[in-house]
Amino acid sequence: MTERKRIDYWLSDMDGVLVHEGRPVPGADIFIKRLSDSGKPFRVLTNNSIYTPRDLSVRLAAAGLEVPEQSIWTSALATAEFLDDQRPGGSAYVIGEAGLTTALHEVGYILTDLDPDYVVLGETRTYSFTQITRAIRLIENGARFIATNPDPIGPSTEGSLPACGAVAAMITKATGVDPYFVGKPNPRMMRSALNAIEGHSETTAMIGDRMDTDVVCGMEAGLYTILVLTGVTQPQQIDRFPYRPSLVVESVADLVDLV
């Protein structure tokens, strides 16, 4: 555990921290209100690239959490920012939904399956074999392979669903080409969010529910890391990792007094 410094900026994961299976985590509404009232810059982060920030803001509001769309940072936005930095005005063949396609359109990218600069793989509930086949052939022909996040599975009411990381592995197996994952645990995801709030790593906290994405990503970005136990990582699993969070709490409700 590291000594806590003054926290002037906040980053928080969404699923497992603020909401769990579509329902608000008890105390999350109080924590978000305290953040908003404090005037301290913050961003809610998610590896989910399906929704736009506006979509997510509405969904959070339905759960009783008032998070403005400008305070939401997705792997789709981070991917679009990355591509705009690497190859401004480029082109991409995209497998994904509105969150990803909108983000790419907003940075001036052309979405096409005709000799694109990139194949960009995101999240969708309806992965198409036809689209995956097209992606494989474009990569074989020289398109660069980008994926929004490495999560292998996603939740649903019926059980696990194959997610971006699993589909990326299939494409890699077929092409021999590994994707560049932009989302967590890539510290670039944290740093891009940090830049968006003009924060400084030494006075920024990252709250997450997963040791293997949120905590390692925050740690590698130089942030103060806080693990909450309302999501994926359970207390008995913490010591199995070769790194530790700066602080472990039961839920975000325990962090209200730190804001």
C-alpha positions as CSV (number, residue, x, y, z in Angstrom):
1,M,0.0,0.0,0.0
2,T,1.3,3.5,-0.8
3,E,0.7,6.6,1.3
4,R,-2.3,8.6,0.1
5,K,-1.6,11.9,-1.4
6,R,-4.1,14.7,-2.0
7,I,-6.5,13.6,-4.8
8,D,-7.5,16.5,-7.1
9,Y,-8.6,14.4,-10.1
10,W,-10.7,11.2,-10.2
11,L,-11.0,8.4,-12.8
12,S,-13.5,5.6,-12.2
13,D,-14.5,2.4,-14.0
14,M,-18.2,2.1,-14.6
15,D,-19.3,-1.6,-14.5
16,G,-18.7,-3.2,-11.1
17,V,-17.9,0.2,-9.5
18,L,-20.8,2.5,-10.1
19,V,-23.3,-0.1,-11.5
20,H,-23.6,-3.8,-11.3
21,E,-25.7,-5.8,-13.7
22,G,-27.5,-2.5,-14.6
23,R,-28.3,-1.5,-11.0
24,P,-26.5,1.2,-9.1
25,V,-24.0,0.1,-6.5
26,P,-25.3,1.3,-3.1
27,G,-23.7,4.7,-2.3
28,A,-22.6,5.3,-5.9
29,D,-25.2,8.1,-6.3
30,I,-23.8,9.9,-3.2
31,F,-20.2,9.5,-4.4
32,I,-21.0,10.9,-7.9
33,K,-22.9,13.8,-6.3
34,R,-20.0,14.6,-4.0
35,L,-17.7,14.5,-7.0
36,S,-19.9,16.9,-9.0
37,D,-20.4,19.3,-6.1
38,S,-16.7,19.3,-5.3
39,G,-15.8,20.7,-8.8
40,K,-12.9,18.3,-9.0
41,P,-12.5,17.0,-12.6
42,F,-13.4,13.4,-13.1
43,R,-14.1,10.9,-15.9
44,V,-16.0,7.6,-15.8
45,L,-14.2,5.0,-18.0
46,T,-15.5,1.9,-19.7
47,N,-13.9,-0.6,-22.1
48,N,-17.4,-1.0,-23.6
49,S,-17.4,0.5,-27.1
50,I,-21.0,-0.2,-28.0
51,Y,-22.5,3.0,-26.7
52,T,-21.8,6.7,-27.2
53,P,-21.2,8.9,-24.1
54,R,-24.7,10.3,-24.5
55,D,-26.2,6.8,-24.6
56,L,-24.3,5.9,-21.4
57,S,-25.2,9.1,-19.7
58,V,-28.9,8.3,-20.2
59,R,-28.4,4.7,-19.1
60,L,-26.7,5.9,-15.9
61,A,-29.4,8.4,-15.3
62,A,-32.0,5.6,-15.4
63,A,-30.0,4.0,-12.6
64,G,-30.1,7.2,-10.6
65,L,-26.5,8.3,-11.4
66,E,-26.2,11.8,-12.9
67,V,-23.1,11.7,-15.0
68,P,-22.9,14.2,-17.9
69,E,-21.8,12.8,-21.3
70,Q,-18.7,14.9,-21.3
71,S,-17.5,13.1,-18.2
72,I,-17.6,9.7,-19.8
73,W,-14.6,8.2,-21.6
74,T,-14.9,5.0,-23.6
75,S,-12.5,2.7,-25.4
76,A,-14.2,3.8,-28.6
77,L,-13.2,7.5,-27.9
78,A,-9.7,6.4,-26.9
79,T,-9.4,4.4,-30.1
80,A,-10.6,7.2,-32.3
81,E,-8.1,9.6,-30.6
82,F,-5.3,7.1,-31.1
83,L,-6.1,6.6,-34.8
84,D,-6.4,10.4,-35.4
85,D,-3.0,10.9,-33.8
86,Q,-1.4,8.0,-35.8
87,R,-3.0,8.6,-39.2
88,P,-5.2,11.7,-39.4
89,G,-8.0,11.5,-41.9
90,G,-7.5,7.8,-42.5
91,S,-9.9,5.0,-43.3
92,A,-11.1,1.9,-41.4
93,Y,-13.2,-1.2,-41.8
94,V,-15.1,-1.3,-38.5
95,I,-16.8,-4.2,-36.7
96,G,-18.8,-2.6,-34.0
97,E,-21.7,-0.4,-33.0
98,A,-22.7,3.3,-32.8
99,G,-20.3,4.1,-30.0
100,L,-17.3,3.2,-32.2
101,T,-18.5,4.3,-35.6
102,T,-19.7,7.7,-34.2
103,A,-16.3,8.3,-32.5
104,L,-14.4,7.5,-35.7
105,H,-16.7,9.7,-37.8
106,E,-16.2,12.6,-35.4
107,V,-12.4,12.5,-35.9
108,G,-12.9,12.6,-39.7
109,Y,-12.3,8.9,-40.5
110,I,-13.8,7.3,-43.6
111,L,-15.5,3.9,-42.9
112,T,-15.0,1.6,-45.8
113,D,-14.1,-2.0,-46.8
114,L,-12.1,-0.8,-49.8
115,D,-8.4,-1.0,-49.0
116,P,-8.7,0.6,-45.5
117,D,-5.7,1.7,-43.5
118,Y,-7.1,-0.2,-40.5
119,V,-9.4,-3.0,-39.4
120,V,-10.9,-1.8,-36.2
121,L,-12.6,-4.4,-34.0
122,G,-15.0,-3.3,-31.2
123,E,-17.8,-4.7,-29.2
124,T,-21.2,-5.8,-30.7
125,R,-23.9,-8.2,-29.6
126,T,-24.1,-9.5,-33.2
127,Y,-20.7,-10.5,-34.4
128,S,-21.1,-11.5,-38.1
129,F,-19.1,-14.3,-39.6
130,T,-19.2,-12.4,-42.9
131,Q,-17.7,-9.3,-41.3
132,I,-15.0,-11.3,-39.5
133,T,-14.1,-13.0,-42.8
134,R,-13.9,-9.6,-44.5
135,A,-11.7,-8.4,-41.7
136,I,-9.3,-11.4,-42.0
137,R,-8.9,-10.8,-45.8
138,L,-8.3,-7.1,-45.4
139,I,-5.6,-7.8,-42.7
140,E,-4.1,-10.4,-45.0
141,N,-3.9,-7.6,-47.7
142,G,-2.1,-5.2,-45.4
143,A,-4.6,-3.4,-43.2
144,R,-3.4,-2.7,-39.7
145,F,-5.3,-4.5,-36.9
146,I,-6.7,-2.4,-34.0
147,A,-9.1,-3.6,-31.3
148,T,-10.8,-1.4,-28.7
149,N,-10.3,-3.7,-25.8
150,P,-9.0,-7.2,-24.9
151,D,-11.9,-8.4,-22.7
152,P,-12.6,-12.0,-23.8
153,I,-16.2,-12.2,-22.5
154,G,-19.0,-9.9,-21.6
155,P,-22.0,-10.3,-19.2
156,S,-25.6,-10.9,-20.2
157,T,-28.7,-12.1,-18.3
158,E,-28.2,-15.6,-19.9
159,G,-24.5,-15.8,-19.1
160,S,-21.2,-15.0,-20.7
161,L,-21.0,-13.6,-24.3
162,P,-17.9,-13.7,-26.5
163,A,-16.4,-10.2,-26.5
164,C,-13.8,-8.2,-28.4
165,G,-10.8,-10.1,-27.1
166,A,-12.2,-13.5,-28.0
167,V,-13.1,-12.4,-31.5
168,A,-9.7,-10.7,-31.9
169,A,-8.0,-14.0,-30.9
170,M,-9.9,-15.7,-33.7
171,I,-8.8,-13.2,-36.3
172,T,-5.2,-13.4,-35.0
173,K,-5.3,-17.2,-35.3
174,A,-6.5,-16.9,-38.9
175,T,-4.0,-14.1,-39.9
176,G,-1.0,-14.4,-37.6
177,V,-1.4,-10.7,-36.9
178,D,-1.9,-9.5,-33.3
179,P,-4.1,-6.4,-32.8
180,Y,-3.1,-3.3,-30.9
181,F,-5.5,-3.0,-28.0
182,V,-6.3,0.6,-27.1
183,G,-8.5,0.0,-24.0
184,K,-7.6,-1.1,-20.5
185,P,-5.2,-2.4,-19.4
186,N,-3.3,-0.3,-21.9
187,P,-2.1,2.7,-19.8
188,R,-2.8,4.9,-22.9
189,M,-6.5,4.6,-22.0
190,M,-5.8,6.2,-18.6
191,R,-3.5,8.8,-19.9
192,S,-5.9,9.9,-22.6
193,A,-8.6,10.3,-20.0
194,L,-6.1,12.1,-17.7
195,N,-5.3,14.5,-20.6
196,A,-9.0,15.2,-21.1
197,I,-9.3,16.5,-17.6
198,E,-5.9,18.1,-17.6
199,G,-4.9,16.1,-14.6
200,H,-1.6,15.1,-13.1
201,S,-0.8,11.4,-12.4
202,E,0.6,12.1,-8.9
203,T,-2.7,13.7,-7.7
204,T,-5.2,11.4,-9.6
205,A,-7.0,8.4,-8.3
206,M,-8.3,5.5,-10.4
207,I,-11.1,3.4,-9.0
208,G,-11.7,-0.1,-10.4
209,D,-13.1,-3.5,-9.6
210,R,-10.5,-5.6,-11.5
211,M,-6.9,-6.1,-10.6
212,D,-6.0,-7.3,-14.2
213,T,-7.3,-4.2,-16.0
214,D,-8.2,-1.2,-13.8
215,V,-5.5,-1.5,-11.1
216,V,-2.6,-2.6,-13.4
217,C,-3.6,0.1,-15.9
218,G,-3.8,2.8,-13.3
219,M,-0.5,1.7,-11.7
220,E,1.3,1.7,-15.0
221,A,0.0,5.2,-15.7
222,G,1.4,6.3,-12.3
223,L,-2.0,6.9,-10.6
224,Y,-3.2,6.2,-7.0
225,T,-5.2,3.0,-7.5
226,I,-8.3,2.0,-5.5
227,L,-9.9,-1.4,-5.7
228,V,-13.5,-1.8,-4.8
229,L,-14.9,-5.2,-4.0
230,T,-18.3,-4.8,-5.7
231,G,-17.2,-6.3,-9.0
232,V,-14.9,-8.9,-10.5
233,T,-11.9,-9.2,-8.2
234,Q,-12.6,-10.8,-4.8
235,P,-10.6,-10.2,-1.6
236,Q,-8.9,-13.7,-1.7
237,Q,-7.7,-13.0,-5.2
238,I,-5.7,-9.8,-4.5
239,D,-2.6,-11.5,-3.2
240,R,-2.4,-13.7,-6.4
241,F,-1.2,-10.7,-8.4
242,P,2.4,-9.5,-8.3
243,Y,1.2,-5.9,-7.7
244,R,-1.2,-4.3,-5.2
245,P,-3.6,-1.4,-5.3
246,S,-2.9,1.6,-3.2
247,L,-6.1,1.2,-1.3
248,V,-8.8,-1.5,-1.0
249,V,-12.4,-0.6,0.0
250,E,-15.7,-2.4,0.1
251,S,-17.4,0.1,-2.4
252,V,-17.3,3.6,-3.7
253,A,-19.6,4.5,-0.7
254,D,-16.4,4.3,1.4
255,L,-14.7,7.0,-0.7
256,V,-17.1,9.8,-0.3
257,D,-15.0,11.4,2.5
258,L,-11.9,11.3,0.3
259,V,-13.4,13.7,-2.3
